[in-house]
Amino acid sequence: MQDFNTIRTAGTATRSAAVDEGLRAYMNKVYGLMAVGMLVTAGAAWGMAGLTLSEAPTQYALGNGKFLTEIGASLYLSPLKWLVMFAPLVMVFAFGAALNRLSVQGATTLFYAFSAVMGISISWIFAAYTSFSIVQTFLVTAIAFAGLSLWGYTTKRDLSGMGTFLMMGLIGLIVAMIVNLFLQSGVMQMAISAIGVLIFSGLTAYDTQKIKSTYLQLANSDSNFLGKAAIMGALNLYLDFLNLFMFLLQFMGNRE
């Protein structure tokens, strides 16, 4: 009987170690995909800023020593700005709808394409804020994100109850942002930014725990399914990071 218990304990420990190793590899893949996506976004935003902004005088003066190029005027001063603004949102919905039909490689390519489009969409920050404040806010966001994600991964507290509350808050936040596009209220914008920081801080911890739980529940699924789940997890954390950065920039960014 003792030998049987010893064998059973050893077998349980072996399976537990295998799950832990698989979880670490899975989370590393999620964070790796997210990190590459952020690099693609940063590169696209920086590259687009180089095409749209100029220090040489043009007819499109921004009043801060910078000028818009012809490409910049087309993007920011014409109806094309609405396409640039809402294209990432359309791609997010398309990504979710097409994920099951795509291969892992195809889903990865679409994720990176979305990251590039997002970079183009937020390239305006280089016209509105100093480069130093953008870098400073990015570093603060990275530190905050790492701490929140680590807490979500390690906490024993069940964060699933936060999900509904946070999603309701997110919907309300989006509605408020759309309304403020027309109102252009500075006070309302600051309130939106404060609430946005709180919501995406919570979502960072919540999504991290959800990604971990998803793997533990589906560890025995085929590699193709887990690969797509990792991409979706990376997308969620990518959006959490980027939105946290953009809302913090409202507070920390020095406007040109």
Buried (B, 14 or more C-beta within 10 A) or exposed (E): EEEEEEEEEEEEEEEEEEBEEBBEEBBEBBBEBBBBBBEBBBEBBBBBBEBBBBEEEBEBEBEEEBBBBEBBBBBBEEEEBEEBBEBBEEBBEEBEEEBEEBEBEBBBEBBBEBBBBBBBBBBBBBBBBBEEBBEBBBEBBBEBBEEBBEBBBEEEEEBEEBBEEBEEBBEEBEEBBEEBEEEEEEEBBEEBBEBBBBBBBBBBBBBBBBBBEBBEEEBEBEEEEBBBBBBBBBBBBBBBBBBBBBBBBBEBBBEB
